[in-house]
Amino acid sequence: MPSFEEELRMDEEESVREIAFIREQLPQDLKTAFSDDDLYYFLDAIVDYYYDSGILESTAEEVDIDLQAVANAICEQALRDKQGRFNPEEVVYVVEADMDFQEQSL
């Protein structure tokens, strides 16, 4: 069993891979629109959304996720957290890329 420090390092490596994957998936005009800090914030906000919405607790074999609703929630949260004003129509690409990354990691 890995130590706590090893788990943290592995989580960080996974996050770096995911950020790189997301950047590859974004449309060309958005590849530089978001900083790494923005993307890390979005990833945390996506997990928070899934947790708060109950999606993570679902026992259904398949769960429909409204990507636009997730993007809207992230943008609203970013405003409340004073992280910036983001366009949900752009953030939805990050949400979709995150979902694609998670699915390929299964």
MARKEDO-553135 format. One record per residue: x, y, z of N, C-alpha, C in turn; residue number from 1. Coordinates in pm, 1 decimal. Example, Ala and Ser with C-alpha at 12.3 -4.5 7.8 and 13.67 -1.06 7.14 Angstrom:
(atom (1319.0 -569.0 780.0) (1230.0 -450.0 780.0) (1320.0 -330.0 780.0) 1)
(atom (1285.0 -225.0 708.0) (1367.0 -106.0 714.0) (1290.0 3.0 787.0) 2)
This chain:
(atom (85.2 -118.4 0.0) (0.0 0.0 0.0) (89.5 124.3 0.0) 1)
(atom (61.2 219.0 -91.5) (146.0 337.7 -100.2) (130.2 426.3 23.7) 2)
(atom (236.8 495.6 56.2) (231.4 589.0 168.4) (149.1 711.0 128.5) 3)
(atom (115.5 792.5 225.2) (38.0 913.1 200.1) (110.6 1003.5 100.5) 4)
(atom (241.6 1018.4 119.1) (322.6 1102.6 29.0) (321.7 1046.9 -112.9) 5)
(atom (329.7 914.5 -125.2) (325.7 852.4 -257.8) (190.2 873.1 -323.9) 6)
(atom (83.9 863.5 -245.6) (-50.2 887.2 -299.8) (-64.5 1031.1 -347.9) 7)
(atom (-13.5 1125.5 -270.3) (-18.3 1265.9 -312.2) (58.4 1286.9 -442.7) 8)
(atom (175.4 1226.1 -452.7) (256.9 1238.7 -573.7) (184.3 1177.2 -692.7) 9)
(atom (123.2 1061.3 -673.5) (50.2 996.0 -782.6) (-70.8 1079.4 -825.3) 10)
(atom (-140.8 1139.6 -727.4) (-254.1 1226.4 -759.1) (-208.2 1347.7 -839.5) 11)
(atom (-96.0 1405.6 -800.8) (-42.0 1521.9 -873.0) (-3.5 1483.3 -1015.4) 12)
(atom (59.4 1367.4 -1032.1) (96.2 1320.6 -1166.1) (-27.8 1298.2 -1251.4) 13)
(atom (-131.8 1243.1 -1192.3) (-257.7 1221.0 -1263.8) (-319.0 1354.5 -1305.3) 14)
(atom (-314.6 1453.0 -1217.7) (-368.1 1585.7 -1249.2) (-291.2 1650.1 -1363.8) 15)
(atom (-160.7 1636.1 -1363.7) (-78.5 1691.4 -1472.1) (-116.2 1625.3 -1604.3) 16)
(atom (-133.8 1493.2 -1603.8) (-175.5 1422.2 -1725.5) (-313.8 1469.0 -1771.7) 17)
(atom (-402.9 1490.5 -1675.9) (-537.5 1532.8 -1712.8) (-537.6 1673.6 -1771.9) 18)
(atom (-461.0 1763.9 -1713.9) (-452.6 1900.0 -1767.9) (-398.6 1895.5 -1910.7) 19)
(atom (-296.2 1815.2 -1934.3) (-240.0 1801.7 -2069.6) (-345.4 1745.0 -2164.8) 20)
(atom (-419.6 1645.1 -2120.0) (-524.6 1585.2 -2202.0) (-631.3 1688.9 -2236.5) 21)
(atom (-674.5 1764.7 -2136.9) (-777.7 1866.7 -2158.8) (-729.1 1969.3 -2260.1) 22)
(atom (-606.9 2015.2 -2244.7) (-552.8 2113.7 -2339.8) (-554.6 2058.8 -2482.4) 23)
(atom (-524.5 1929.9 -2497.7) (-526.5 1867.2 -2630.8) (-667.1 1864.0 -2688.7) 24)
(atom (-767.1 1846.3 -2602.9) (-905.1 1831.3 -2648.0) (-974.9 1964.3 -2676.4) 25)
(atom (-925.1 2071.9 -2618.1) (-990.8 2201.3 -2636.0) (-980.5 2249.5 -2780.2) 26)
(atom (-1081.8 2321.7 -2827.2) (-1070.4 2383.8 -2959.0) (-949.4 2477.8 -2961.3) 27)
(atom (-892.7 2496.3 -3077.4) (-769.0 2574.0 -3091.5) (-777.8 2711.4 -3024.5) 28)
(atom (-888.6 2779.2 -3041.2) (-900.5 2913.6 -2985.1) (-910.0 2914.8 -2832.1) 29)
(atom (-932.1 2800.0 -2770.2) (-941.1 2793.8 -2623.9) (-817.1 2733.2 -2558.2) 30)
(atom (-725.9 2680.8 -2637.0) (-608.6 2613.2 -2579.8) (-527.9 2703.4 -2487.2) 31)
(atom (-526.8 2833.0 -2515.6) (-452.2 2926.3 -2429.8) (-544.7 3019.0 -2351.7) 32)
(atom (-675.5 2997.9 -2361.7) (-771.2 3085.7 -2293.7) (-770.6 3066.4 -2141.9) 33)
(atom (-735.3 2945.3 -2097.3) (-738.4 2913.2 -1955.3) (-597.2 2883.7 -1906.0) 34)
(atom (-564.9 2937.6 -1789.9) (-436.1 2905.8 -1727.6) (-444.6 2767.4 -1664.1) 35)
(atom (-330.3 2711.8 -1627.8) (-332.1 2584.3 -1555.3) (-409.6 2599.7 -1425.0) 36)
(atom (-392.5 2714.5 -1357.5) (-466.4 2737.1 -1233.1) (-617.0 2735.2 -1258.1) 37)
(atom (-661.1 2795.3 -1369.9) (-803.1 2790.8 -1404.4) (-848.2 2646.2 -1420.8) 38)
(atom (-770.5 2568.3 -1494.0) (-808.3 2429.0 -1519.8) (-811.3 2347.3 -1391.8) 39)
(atom (-713.4 2367.0 -1303.0) (-716.3 2296.5 -1174.6) (-841.0 2336.8 -1094.8) 40)
(atom (-873.6 2465.1 -1098.3) (-994.0 2511.1 -1029.5) (-1117.6 2442.9 -1087.7) 41)
(atom (-1127.1 2438.2 -1221.3) (-1241.7 2374.0 -1286.1) (-1252.6 2227.2 -1245.7) 42)
(atom (-1139.1 2157.7 -1242.3) (-1142.4 2015.7 -1205.1) (-1196.1 1998.1 -1063.5) 43)
(atom (-1150.3 2082.2 -971.5) (-1201.6 2075.5 -834.5) (-1350.4 2108.5 -830.8) 44)
(atom (-1389.9 2209.1 -908.2) (-1530.4 2250.2 -910.6) (-1619.0 2141.3 -972.0) 45)
(atom (-1567.6 2069.2 -1070.2) (-1643.1 1958.8 -1130.6) (-1669.7 1851.6 -1025.9) 46)
(atom (-1567.5 1814.9 -951.0) (-1584.4 1714.0 -845.5) (-1684.4 1763.3 -741.4) 47)
(atom (-1672.5 1890.4 -702.3) (-1767.6 1946.8 -605.9) (-1910.4 1938.4 -659.3) 48)
(atom (-1927.8 1970.8 -787.3) (-2061.6 1964.6 -847.7) (-2115.5 1821.6 -842.5) 49)
(atom (-2033.6 1725.8 -882.8) (-2078.6 1586.4 -883.3) (-2113.8 1541.2 -742.0) 50)
(atom (-2032.8 1581.2 -645.0) (-2057.6 1543.3 -506.6) (-2187.4 1607.3 -456.6) 51)
(atom (-2200.4 1739.7 -477.7) (-2317.5 1812.4 -427.0) (-2446.5 1770.3 -495.0) 52)
(atom (-2438.2 1730.3 -621.2) (-2558.2 1693.1 -696.3) (-2603.7 1551.1 -666.1) 53)
(atom (-2519.1 1472.1 -599.6) (-2553.7 1334.1 -568.3) (-2516.5 1235.1 -677.8) 54)
(atom (-2459.3 1283.2 -785.3) (-2420.9 1195.5 -896.8) (-2326.2 1086.1 -850.4) 55)
(atom (-2233.7 1119.7 -762.6) (-2133.9 1022.5 -717.8) (-2196.0 911.6 -632.9) 56)
(atom (-2312.1 937.0 -577.6) (-2377.9 838.0 -492.8) (-2477.6 752.2 -568.9) 57)
(atom (-2495.2 780.1 -697.1) (-2592.2 707.2 -777.4) (-2552.4 560.5 -788.8) 58)
(atom (-2652.1 475.3 -780.7) (-2628.8 331.9 -799.1) (-2669.7 286.8 -938.9) 59)
(atom (-2717.1 380.7 -1018.9) (-2757.2 348.8 -1156.2) (-2634.9 309.2 -1238.0) 60)
(atom (-2656.2 218.2 -1331.9) (-2547.3 173.1 -1417.0) (-2496.9 286.7 -1505.8) 61)
(atom (-2589.1 369.9 -1554.1) (-2554.1 485.9 -1635.1) (-2623.3 607.4 -1576.9) 62)
(atom (-2550.5 718.2 -1574.7) (-2605.0 843.0 -1522.8) (-2592.4 947.8 -1632.5) 63)
(atom (-2703.2 1015.0 -1661.8) (-2699.0 1124.0 -1758.2) (-2647.6 1249.1 -1688.1) 64)
(atom (-2545.4 1307.8 -1746.3) (-2488.2 1429.5 -1690.1) (-2506.4 1539.9 -1792.6) 65)
(atom (-2570.5 1647.0 -1750.4) (-2591.6 1763.3 -1835.8) (-2464.8 1848.5 -1829.6) 66)
(atom (-2381.7 1836.6 -1932.3) (-2253.3 1906.3 -1934.3) (-2270.3 2056.8 -1923.9) 67)
(atom (-2374.3 2109.3 -1987.1) (-2396.2 2254.0 -1980.9) (-2433.0 2296.9 -1839.2) 68)
(atom (-2511.6 2215.7 -1768.8) (-2547.0 2248.1 -1630.3) (-2422.7 2247.9 -1542.2) 69)
(atom (-2331.7 2153.7 -1566.1) (-2206.0 2149.6 -1490.6) (-2125.2 2275.3 -1519.4) 70)
(atom (-2112.3 2311.8 -1646.8) (-2036.0 2431.8 -1684.5) (-2097.6 2557.4 -1623.4) 71)
(atom (-2229.5 2566.9 -1626.9) (-2297.0 2682.6 -1566.4) (-2267.1 2691.0 -1417.3) 72)
(atom (-2274.3 2577.4 -1348.5) (-2247.7 2575.3 -1204.0) (-2103.4 2614.9 -1173.3) 73)
(atom (-2010.0 2568.1 -1255.1) (-1869.6 2602.3 -1234.7) (-1849.7 2752.7 -1248.9) 74)
(atom (-1909.3 2810.8 -1351.0) (-1892.8 2954.7 -1374.2) (-1955.3 3036.6 -1261.9) 75)
(atom (-2069.7 2992.0 -1213.2) (-2133.6 3060.4 -1100.2) (-2046.6 3049.3 -975.0) 76)
(atom (-1990.8 2930.3 -951.2) (-1903.7 2909.8 -835.5) (-1777.4 2994.6 -846.7) 77)
(atom (-1722.0 3002.5 -966.8) (-1600.4 3083.0 -988.2) (-1625.7 3229.6 -953.2) 78)
(atom (-1742.6 3280.1 -988.6) (-1777.1 3417.9 -951.9) (-1785.4 3433.6 -800.5) 79)
(atom (-1853.0 3338.6 -734.7) (-1865.3 3345.2 -587.7) (-1728.8 3336.0 -520.1) 80)
(atom (-1639.9 3251.8 -577.8) (-1506.8 3233.1 -519.4) (-1406.8 3339.7 -563.7) 81)
(atom (-1454.5 3434.0 -645.7) (-1368.7 3541.5 -698.6) (-1250.5 3485.8 -778.3) 82)
(atom (-1278.7 3379.9 -855.4) (-1177.1 3319.0 -941.7) (-1178.5 3380.3 -1081.0) 83)
(atom (-1282.9 3454.7 -1111.2) (-1293.3 3518.1 -1241.5) (-1428.1 3493.6 -1304.0) 84)
(atom (-1449.5 3561.6 -1415.6) (-1573.3 3546.6 -1492.1) (-1540.2 3461.4 -1613.9) 85)
(atom (-1607.2 3347.6 -1623.8) (-1583.4 3255.0 -1733.5) (-1711.7 3234.5 -1811.4) 86)
(atom (-1696.6 3205.7 -1937.9) (-1809.0 3181.9 -2026.9) (-1844.9 3033.0 -2021.6) 87)
(atom (-1967.3 3000.8 -1978.6) (-2006.5 2859.4 -1971.3) (-1997.6 2788.1 -2106.6) 88)
(atom (-2016.0 2861.7 -2215.5) (-2007.2 2801.9 -2349.2) (-1864.0 2757.3 -2380.3) 89)
(atom (-1766.3 2815.0 -2313.3) (-1626.9 2773.4 -2328.2) (-1590.6 2666.4 -2225.8) 90)
(atom (-1638.3 2683.6 -2103.9) (-1606.7 2590.4 -1995.5) (-1664.7 2451.8 -2022.5) 91)
(atom (-1772.6 2445.2 -2097.5) (-1833.4 2315.0 -2127.5) (-1733.3 2223.6 -2199.1) 92)
(atom (-1640.7 2280.6 -2275.1) (-1538.3 2199.1 -2341.2) (-1445.0 2134.8 -2238.4) 93)
(atom (-1417.8 2205.7 -2130.2) (-1334.5 2150.9 -2023.2) (-1409.2 2037.6 -1953.8) 94)
(atom (-1537.5 2057.4 -1927.4) (-1619.5 1955.2 -1861.7) (-1623.8 1829.4 -1948.3) 95)
(atom (-1643.1 1848.2 -2078.0) (-1648.2 1733.7 -2168.8) (-1513.8 1661.7 -2174.8) 96)
(atom (-1405.0 1737.5 -2180.1) (-1271.5 1675.9 -2184.2) (-1242.2 1601.2 -2054.4) 97)
(atom (-1285.4 1656.8 -1941.5) (-1268.3 1587.7 -1813.4) (-1342.1 1454.7 -1815.9) 98)
(atom (-1464.1 1455.5 -1866.4) (-1542.6 1332.7 -1872.5) (-1471.6 1230.1 -1964.1) 99)
(atom (-1421.8 1276.2 -2077.7) (-1349.4 1186.7 -2169.4) (-1225.7 1128.1 -2101.2) 100)
(atom (-1154.1 1209.7 -2025.7) (-1035.0 1161.6 -1955.7) (-1073.2 1055.9 -1853.4) 101)
(atom (-1179.3 1082.0 -1777.7) (-1223.4 986.2 -1676.9) (-1265.6 854.7 -1740.4) 102)
(atom (-1335.1 862.0 -1852.4) (-1380.1 741.2 -1919.3) (-1263.8 658.8 -1974.5) 103)
(atom (-1161.8 725.3 -2026.0) (-1046.6 650.9 -2080.0) (-961.3 592.2 -1968.8) 104)
(atom (-973.6 647.2 -1848.5) (-894.4 600.4 -1734.8) (-955.4 478.4 -1667.8) 105)
(atom (-1077.0 443.4 -1707.0) (-1144.3 329.1 -1642.9) (-1083.1 198.1 -1681.6) 106)
